[in-house]
Amino acid sequence: MKQTVFKFDLRYTGPDDATGQTDTLQQLVQKLSLLAGVLSVEQTGSRNLPAINLQVEFTDSKAATGIHRQVAKAIEQTEHVMIAGVSTTLTDIF
């Protein structure tokens, strides 16, 4: 099994209060931690540009792509959260 970290830079578009953003992002972290292949989820970044780092485990590049798509879909389905950027180390995947 291989491992890598997917980093998603996010943009919160909901009401401009810290509580709403914190609650939304905590729910997202919990949702992502339940996905198959996700070993850990860490919320990083600032209030203005939050980010999520996901430690994932996979067998091959096809499995890694599948996990990445599941994560992106879960983020896109979360109200008031948009993906601003994505990064990973491709040599870990291929």
N, CA, C and O atoms as CSV, one atom per row, in Angstrom:
chain,resi,resn,atom,element,x,y,z
A,1,MET,N,N,0.839,-1.191,0.000
A,1,MET,CA,C,0.000,0.000,0.000
A,1,MET,C,C,0.882,1.252,0.000
A,1,MET,O,O,1.901,1.320,0.688
A,2,LYS,N,N,0.462,2.222,-0.782
A,2,LYS,CA,C,1.151,3.513,-0.842
A,2,LYS,C,C,0.357,4.541,-0.042
A,2,LYS,O,O,-0.834,4.374,0.217
A,3,GLN,N,N,1.055,5.610,0.339
A,3,GLN,CA,C,0.397,6.695,1.060
A,3,GLN,C,C,0.838,8.029,0.489
A,3,GLN,O,O,1.954,8.160,-0.013
A,4,THR,N,N,-0.037,9.012,0.567
A,4,THR,CA,C,0.288,10.377,0.200
A,4,THR,C,C,-0.651,11.321,0.938
A,4,THR,O,O,-1.548,10.885,1.660
A,5,VAL,N,N,-0.436,12.609,0.752
A,5,VAL,CA,C,-1.288,13.634,1.362
A,5,VAL,C,C,-1.931,14.449,0.245
A,5,VAL,O,O,-1.248,14.974,-0.634
A,6,PHE,N,N,-3.261,14.545,0.298
A,6,PHE,CA,C,-3.999,15.442,-0.590
A,6,PHE,C,C,-4.262,16.717,0.200
A,6,PHE,O,O,-4.767,16.668,1.321
A,7,LYS,N,N,-3.916,17.857,-0.391
A,7,LYS,CA,C,-4.181,19.141,0.266
A,7,LYS,C,C,-5.221,19.895,-0.544
A,7,LYS,O,O,-5.044,20.137,-1.738
A,8,PHE,N,N,-6.307,20.261,0.122
A,8,PHE,CA,C,-7.371,21.031,-0.509
A,8,PHE,C,C,-7.440,22.400,0.155
A,8,PHE,O,O,-7.722,22.500,1.349
A,9,ASP,N,N,-7.183,23.457,-0.617
A,9,ASP,CA,C,-7.400,24.820,-0.149
A,9,ASP,C,C,-8.866,25.129,-0.399
A,9,ASP,O,O,-9.385,24.873,-1.485
A,10,LEU,N,N,-9.526,25.674,0.596
A,10,LEU,CA,C,-10.968,25.892,0.523
A,10,LEU,C,C,-11.311,27.369,0.602
A,10,LEU,O,O,-10.502,28.201,1.013
A,11,ARG,N,N,-12.524,27.664,0.201
A,11,ARG,CA,C,-13.076,29.005,0.372
A,11,ARG,C,C,-14.443,28.835,1.018
A,11,ARG,O,O,-15.302,28.121,0.501
A,12,TYR,N,N,-14.635,29.493,2.144
A,12,TYR,CA,C,-15.921,29.451,2.846
A,12,TYR,C,C,-16.759,30.618,2.354
A,12,TYR,O,O,-16.317,31.766,2.410
A,13,THR,N,N,-17.973,30.335,1.867
A,13,THR,CA,C,-18.818,31.374,1.275
A,13,THR,C,C,-20.079,31.650,2.087
A,13,THR,O,O,-20.976,32.354,1.624
A,14,GLY,N,N,-20.147,31.102,3.285
A,14,GLY,CA,C,-21.339,31.274,4.118
A,14,GLY,C,C,-21.319,32.586,4.874
A,14,GLY,O,O,-20.531,33.480,4.566
A,15,PRO,N,N,-22.189,32.695,5.865
A,15,PRO,CA,C,-22.265,33.910,6.687
A,15,PRO,C,C,-20.904,34.247,7.306
A,15,PRO,O,O,-20.132,33.361,7.674
A,16,ASP,N,N,-20.637,35.531,7.409
A,16,ASP,CA,C,-19.331,35.974,7.886
A,16,ASP,C,C,-19.265,35.954,9.411
A,16,ASP,O,O,-19.178,36.995,10.062
A,17,ASP,N,N,-19.309,34.740,9.961
A,17,ASP,CA,C,-19.120,34.584,11.403
A,17,ASP,C,C,-18.263,33.344,11.639
A,17,ASP,O,O,-18.359,32.358,10.908
A,18,ALA,N,N,-17.446,33.410,12.643
A,18,ALA,CA,C,-16.502,32.320,12.907
A,18,ALA,C,C,-17.210,31.024,13.287
A,18,ALA,O,O,-16.734,29.941,12.947
A,19,THR,N,N,-18.329,31.116,13.979
A,19,THR,CA,C,-19.033,29.916,14.433
A,19,THR,C,C,-19.560,29.101,13.269
A,19,THR,O,O,-19.401,27.881,13.247
A,20,GLY,N,N,-20.184,29.753,12.303
A,20,GLY,CA,C,-20.725,29.046,11.143
A,20,GLY,C,C,-19.628,28.355,10.351
A,20,GLY,O,O,-19.790,27.209,9.930
A,21,GLN,N,N,-18.520,29.040,10.148
A,21,GLN,CA,C,-17.402,28.458,9.409
A,21,GLN,C,C,-16.816,27.278,10.172
A,21,GLN,O,O,-16.559,26.225,9.589
A,22,THR,N,N,-16.605,27.452,11.465
A,22,THR,CA,C,-16.028,26.386,12.280
A,22,THR,C,C,-16.911,25.151,12.270
A,22,THR,O,O,-16.416,24.038,12.089
A,23,ASP,N,N,-18.208,25.331,12.461
A,23,ASP,CA,C,-19.136,24.198,12.469
A,23,ASP,C,C,-19.159,23.487,11.126
A,23,ASP,O,O,-19.128,22.258,11.069
A,24,THR,N,N,-19.212,24.252,10.051
A,24,THR,CA,C,-19.259,23.672,8.705
A,24,THR,C,C,-17.997,22.869,8.421
A,24,THR,O,O,-18.072,21.750,7.913
A,25,LEU,N,N,-16.847,23.433,8.745
A,25,LEU,CA,C,-15.591,22.743,8.462
A,25,LEU,C,C,-15.398,21.521,9.359
A,25,LEU,O,O,-14.836,20.519,8.916
A,26,GLN,N,N,-15.849,21.585,10.596
A,26,GLN,CA,C,-15.760,20.413,11.478
A,26,GLN,C,C,-16.630,19.273,10.957
A,26,GLN,O,O,-16.227,18.111,11.004
A,27,GLN,N,N,-17.817,19.600,10.464
A,27,GLN,CA,C,-18.691,18.582,9.882
A,27,GLN,C,C,-18.051,17.978,8.632
A,27,GLN,O,O,-18.147,16.772,8.403
A,28,LEU,N,N,-17.401,18.816,7.828
A,28,LEU,CA,C,-16.723,18.328,6.628
A,28,LEU,C,C,-15.577,17.392,6.994
A,28,LEU,O,O,-15.415,16.344,6.370
A,29,VAL,N,N,-14.793,17.750,7.983
A,29,VAL,CA,C,-13.682,16.903,8.432
A,29,VAL,C,C,-14.206,15.541,8.885
A,29,VAL,O,O,-13.625,14.510,8.549
A,30,GLN,N,N,-15.290,15.536,9.638
A,30,GLN,CA,C,-15.879,14.271,10.091
A,30,GLN,C,C,-16.358,13.436,8.912
A,30,GLN,O,O,-16.154,12.222,8.883
A,31,LYS,N,N,-16.993,14.082,7.942
A,31,LYS,CA,C,-17.496,13.386,6.759
A,31,LYS,C,C,-16.345,12.770,5.963
A,31,LYS,O,O,-16.437,11.625,5.521
A,32,LEU,N,N,-15.266,13.525,5.780
A,32,LEU,CA,C,-14.125,13.041,5.004
A,32,LEU,C,C,-13.395,11.905,5.711
A,32,LEU,O,O,-12.873,11.003,5.054
A,33,SER,N,N,-13.352,11.936,7.030
A,33,SER,CA,C,-12.643,10.898,7.777
A,33,SER,C,C,-13.313,9.534,7.657
A,33,SER,O,O,-12.692,8.511,7.947
A,34,LEU,N,N,-14.576,9.510,7.230
A,34,LEU,CA,C,-15.303,8.252,7.079
A,34,LEU,C,C,-15.100,7.596,5.714
A,34,LEU,O,O,-15.500,6.449,5.515
A,35,LEU,N,N,-14.482,8.313,4.773
A,35,LEU,CA,C,-14.284,7.760,3.429
A,35,LEU,C,C,-13.240,6.650,3.450
A,35,LEU,O,O,-12.252,6.726,4.180
A,36,ALA,N,N,-13.469,5.626,2.646
A,36,ALA,CA,C,-12.520,4.511,2.535
A,36,ALA,C,C,-11.190,5.008,1.989
A,36,ALA,O,O,-11.155,5.764,1.019
A,37,GLY,N,N,-10.114,4.588,2.605
A,37,GLY,CA,C,-8.777,4.974,2.167
A,37,GLY,C,C,-8.211,6.192,2.868
A,37,GLY,O,O,-7.013,6.458,2.770
A,38,VAL,N,N,-9.055,6.942,3.576
A,38,VAL,CA,C,-8.600,8.134,4.289
A,38,VAL,C,C,-8.119,7.712,5.673
A,38,VAL,O,O,-8.884,7.173,6.472
A,39,LEU,N,N,-6.831,7.967,5.945
A,39,LEU,CA,C,-6.252,7.589,7.235
A,39,LEU,C,C,-6.432,8.683,8.277
A,39,LEU,O,O,-6.724,8.399,9.439
A,40,SER,N,N,-6.257,9.944,7.857
A,40,SER,CA,C,-6.425,11.057,8.788
A,40,SER,C,C,-6.788,12.319,8.023
A,40,SER,O,O,-6.482,12.459,6.839
A,41,VAL,N,N,-7.447,13.236,8.726
A,41,VAL,CA,C,-7.855,14.518,8.158
A,41,VAL,C,C,-7.434,15.605,9.130
A,41,VAL,O,O,-7.724,15.528,10.324
A,42,GLU,N,N,-6.752,16.614,8.615
A,42,GLU,CA,C,-6.291,17.718,9.458
A,42,GLU,C,C,-6.730,19.040,8.837
A,42,GLU,O,O,-6.471,19.300,7.662
A,43,GLN,N,N,-7.392,19.864,9.630
A,43,GLN,CA,C,-7.783,21.188,9.167
A,43,GLN,C,C,-6.626,22.143,9.441
A,43,GLN,O,O,-6.132,22.221,10.565
A,44,THR,N,N,-6.201,22.862,8.419
A,44,THR,CA,C,-5.097,23.813,8.546
A,44,THR,C,C,-5.511,25.136,7.907
A,44,THR,O,O,-6.678,25.334,7.569
A,45,GLY,N,N,-4.561,26.022,7.748
A,45,GLY,CA,C,-4.827,27.296,7.107
A,45,GLY,C,C,-5.365,28.316,8.081
A,45,GLY,O,O,-5.318,28.132,9.297
A,46,SER,N,N,-5.873,29.388,7.525
A,46,SER,CA,C,-6.391,30.494,8.335
A,46,SER,C,C,-7.900,30.585,8.165
A,46,SER,O,O,-8.495,29.839,7.387
A,47,ARG,N,N,-8.500,31.490,8.888
A,47,ARG,CA,C,-9.943,31.701,8.774
A,47,ARG,C,C,-10.303,32.165,7.368
A,47,ARG,O,O,-11.358,31.808,6.842
A,48,ASN,N,N,-9.419,32.967,6.757
A,48,ASN,CA,C,-9.687,33.501,5.425
A,48,ASN,C,C,-9.443,32.484,4.318
A,48,ASN,O,O,-10.100,32.534,3.278
A,49,LEU,N,N,-8.518,31.574,4.525
A,49,LEU,CA,C,-8.226,30.550,3.519
A,49,LEU,C,C,-7.981,29.221,4.226
A,49,LEU,O,O,-6.837,28.800,4.395
A,50,PRO,N,N,-9.062,28.565,4.637
A,50,PRO,CA,C,-8.894,27.277,5.318
A,50,PRO,C,C,-8.399,26.214,4.343
A,50,PRO,O,O,-8.570,26.337,3.131
A,51,ALA,N,N,-7.794,25.188,4.881
A,51,ALA,CA,C,-7.304,24.070,4.077
A,51,ALA,C,C,-7.517,22.777,4.838
A,51,ALA,O,O,-7.648,22.770,6.062
A,52,ILE,N,N,-7.549,21.689,4.094
A,52,ILE,CA,C,-7.680,20.369,4.694
A,52,ILE,C,C,-6.612,19.477,4.089
A,52,ILE,O,O,-6.483,19.386,2.868
A,53,ASN,N,N,-5.848,18.820,4.950
A,53,ASN,CA,C,-4.850,17.842,4.522
A,53,ASN,C,C,-5.377,16.453,4.853
A,53,ASN,O,O,-5.789,16.187,5.982
A,54,LEU,N,N,-5.359,15.569,3.855
A,54,LEU,CA,C,-5.854,14.205,4.043
A,54,LEU,C,C,-4.720,13.224,3.792
A,54,LEU,O,O,-4.150,13.196,2.701
A,55,GLN,N,N,-4.397,12.431,4.780
A,55,GLN,CA,C,-3.434,11.335,4.623
A,55,GLN,C,C,-4.238,10.158,4.097
A,55,GLN,O,O,-5.176,9.701,4.750
A,56,VAL,N,N,-3.873,9.663,2.908
A,56,VAL,CA,C,-4.630,8.580,2.286
A,56,VAL,C,C,-3.737,7.396,1.973
A,56,VAL,O,O,-2.522,7.525,1.821
A,57,GLU,N,N,-4.375,6.237,1.881
A,57,GLU,CA,C,-3.673,5.000,1.569
A,57,GLU,C,C,-4.377,4.344,0.382
A,57,GLU,O,O,-5.606,4.303,0.329
A,58,PHE,N,N,-3.587,3.828,-0.576
A,58,PHE,CA,C,-4.164,3.283,-1.790
A,58,PHE,C,C,-3.241,2.217,-2.372
A,58,PHE,O,O,-2.063,2.140,-2.025
A,59,THR,N,N,-3.793,1.399,-3.258
A,59,THR,CA,C,-3.016,0.309,-3.846
A,59,THR,C,C,-2.320,0.728,-5.135
A,59,THR,O,O,-1.200,0.293,-5.402
A,60,ASP,N,N,-2.966,1.563,-5.934
A,60,ASP,CA,C,-2.390,1.992,-7.215
A,60,ASP,C,C,-2.947,3.361,-7.599
A,60,ASP,O,O,-3.757,3.935,-6.872
A,61,SER,N,N,-2.508,3.878,-8.747
A,61,SER,CA,C,-2.915,5.219,-9.158
A,61,SER,C,C,-4.418,5.300,-9.411
A,61,SER,O,O,-5.027,6.343,-9.174
A,62,LYS,N,N,-5.015,4.225,-9.884
A,62,LYS,CA,C,-6.466,4.224,-10.117
A,62,LYS,C,C,-7.225,4.378,-8.804
A,62,LYS,O,O,-8.201,5.124,-8.737
A,63,ALA,N,N,-6.786,3.681,-7.764
A,63,ALA,CA,C,-7.415,3.800,-6.450
A,63,ALA,C,C,-7.217,5.202,-5.880
A,63,ALA,O,O,-8.132,5.763,-5.276
A,64,ALA,N,N,-6.021,5.770,-6.072
A,64,ALA,CA,C,-5.748,7.127,-5.581
A,64,ALA,C,C,-6.650,8.140,-6.273
A,64,ALA,O,O,-7.168,9.055,-5.633
A,65,THR,N,N,-6.835,7.979,-7.568
A,65,THR,CA,C,-7.719,8.870,-8.320
A,65,THR,C,C,-9.154,8.750,-7.814
A,65,THR,O,O,-9.857,9.753,-7.697
A,66,GLY,N,N,-9.586,7.535,-7.516
A,66,GLY,CA,C,-10.933,7.325,-6.990
A,66,GLY,C,C,-11.143,7.991,-5.647
A,66,GLY,O,O,-12.180,8.611,-5.414
A,67,ILE,N,N,-10.167,7.870,-4.762
A,67,ILE,CA,C,-10.260,8.520,-3.442
A,67,ILE,C,C,-10.306,10.035,-3.612
A,67,ILE,O,O,-11.099,10.717,-2.963
A,68,HIS,N,N,-9.446,10.558,-4.493
A,68,HIS,CA,C,-9.386,11.998,-4.736
A,68,HIS,C,C,-10.738,12.509,-5.230
A,68,HIS,O,O,-11.205,13.560,-4.791
A,69,ARG,N,N,-11.360,11.774,-6.133
A,69,ARG,CA,C,-12.673,12.174,-6.655
A,69,ARG,C,C,-13.744,12.139,-5.571
A,69,ARG,O,O,-14.599,13.022,-5.512
A,70,GLN,N,N,-13.698,11.125,-4.716
A,70,GLN,CA,C,-14.673,11.040,-3.609
A,70,GLN,C,C,-14.525,12.229,-2.667
A,70,GLN,O,O,-15.516,12.807,-2.221
A,71,VAL,N,N,-13.284,12.585,-2.371
A,71,VAL,CA,C,-13.031,13.717,-1.477
A,71,VAL,C,C,-13.533,15.012,-2.108
A,71,VAL,O,O,-14.220,15.801,-1.460
A,72,ALA,N,N,-13.184,15.226,-3.382
A,72,ALA,CA,C,-13.611,16.447,-4.073
A,72,ALA,C,C,-15.135,16.535,-4.131
A,72,ALA,O,O,-15.702,17.609,-3.929
A,73,LYS,N,N,-15.796,15.420,-4.404
A,73,LYS,CA,C,-17.259,15.404,-4.468
A,73,LYS,C,C,-17.868,15.735,-3.105
A,73,LYS,O,O,-18.832,16.497,-3.023
A,74,ALA,N,N,-17.309,15.167,-2.042
A,74,ALA,CA,C,-17.813,15.444,-0.690
A,74,ALA,C,C,-17.655,16.926,-0.352
A,74,ALA,O,O,-18.544,17.523,0.256
A,75,ILE,N,N,-16.536,17.513,-0.741
A,75,ILE,CA,C,-16.321,18.941,-0.475
A,75,ILE,C,C,-17.306,19.777,-1.282
A,75,ILE,O,O,-17.907,20.707,-0.746
A,76,GLU,N,N,-17.479,19.457,-2.567
A,76,GLU,CA,C,-18.377,20.221,-3.427
A,76,GLU,C,C,-19.827,20.132,-2.964
A,76,GLU,O,O,-20.601,21.061,-3.195
A,77,GLN,N,N,-20.208,19.042,-2.320
A,77,GLN,CA,C,-21.575,18.875,-1.836
A,77,GLN,C,C,-21.810,19.560,-0.491
A,77,GLN,O,O,-22.941,19.611,-0.009
A,78,THR,N,N,-20.757,20.082,0.109
A,78,THR,CA,C,-20.886,20.764,1.402
A,78,THR,C,C,-21.293,22.213,1.167
A,78,THR,O,O,-20.623,22.955,0.449
A,79,GLU,N,N,-22.391,22.594,1.778
A,79,GLU,CA,C,-22.919,23.945,1.600
A,79,GLU,C,C,-21.928,24.988,2.116
A,79,GLU,O,O,-21.341,24.824,3.186
A,80,HIS,N,N,-21.753,26.041,1.358
A,80,HIS,CA,C,-20.900,27.190,1.683
A,80,HIS,C,C,-19.399,26.887,1.601
A,80,HIS,O,O,-18.595,27.671,2.104
A,81,VAL,N,N,-19.007,25.775,0.983
A,81,VAL,CA,C,-17.586,25.453,0.857
A,81,VAL,C,C,-17.261,25.215,-0.615
A,81,VAL,O,O,-17.949,24.460,-1.301
A,82,MET,N,N,-16.205,25.869,-1.086
A,82,MET,CA,C,-15.732,25.700,-2.464
A,82,MET,C,C,-14.262,25.304,-2.439
A,82,MET,O,O,-13.532,25.664,-1.516
A,83,ILE,N,N,-13.836,24.570,-3.442
A,83,ILE,CA,C,-12.427,24.208,-3.576
A,83,ILE,C,C,-11.712,25.360,-4.266
A,83,ILE,O,O,-12.079,25.750,-5.374
A,84,ALA,N,N,-10.686,25.908,-3.610
A,84,ALA,CA,C,-9.899,26.997,-4.175
A,84,ALA,C,C,-8.612,26.489,-4.819
A,84,ALA,O,O,-8.080,27.125,-5.729
A,85,GLY,N,N,-8.110,25.349,-4.352
A,85,GLY,CA,C,-6.889,24.779,-4.910
A,85,GLY,C,C,-6.665,23.384,-4.381
A,85,GLY,O,O,-7.167,23.018,-3.318
A,86,VAL,N,N,-5.896,22.598,-5.143
A,86,VAL,CA,C,-5.624,21.221,-4.779
A,86,VAL,C,C,-4.167,20.941,-5.065
A,86,VAL,O,O,-3.629,21.402,-6.072
A,87,SER,N,N,-3.510,20.175,-4.174
A,87,SER,CA,C,-2.133,19.770,-4.451
A,87,SER,C,C,-1.851,18.416,-3.828
A,87,SER,O,O,-2.460,18.030,-2.830
A,88,THR,N,N,-0.918,17.707,-4.436
A,88,THR,CA,C,-0.431,16.432,-3.930
A,88,THR,C,C,0.911,16.176,-4.588
A,88,THR,O,O,1.283,16.870,-5.534
A,89,THR,N,N,1.630,15.201,-4.104
A,89,THR,CA,C,2.893,14.810,-4.711
A,89,THR,C,C,2.616,13.654,-5.654
A,89,THR,O,O,2.364,12.533,-5.213
A,90,LEU,N,N,2.661,13.924,-6.948
A,90,LEU,CA,C,2.286,12.928,-7.928
A,90,LEU,C,C,3.216,11.732,-7.946
A,90,LEU,O,O,2.790,10.635,-8.309
A,91,THR,N,N,4.473,11.908,-7.567
A,91,THR,CA,C,5.396,10.776,-7.562
A,91,THR,C,C,4.994,9.741,-6.522
A,91,THR,O,O,5.379,8.576,-6.627
A,92,ASP,N,N,4.222,10.153,-5.514
A,92,ASP,CA,C,3.727,9.205,-4.523
A,92,ASP,C,C,2.614,8.334,-5.112
A,92,ASP,O,O,2.381,7.220,-4.645
A,93,ILE,N,N,1.941,8.838,-6.123
A,93,ILE,CA,C,0.792,8.152,-6.692
A,93,ILE,C,C,1.189,7.238,-7.854
A,93,ILE,O,O,0.699,6.113,-7.952
A,94,PHE,N,N,2.060,7.710,-8.722
A,94,PHE,CA,C,2.380,6.958,-9.945
A,94,PHE,C,C,3.668,6.202,-9.851
A,94,PHE,O,O,4.059,5.528,-10.804
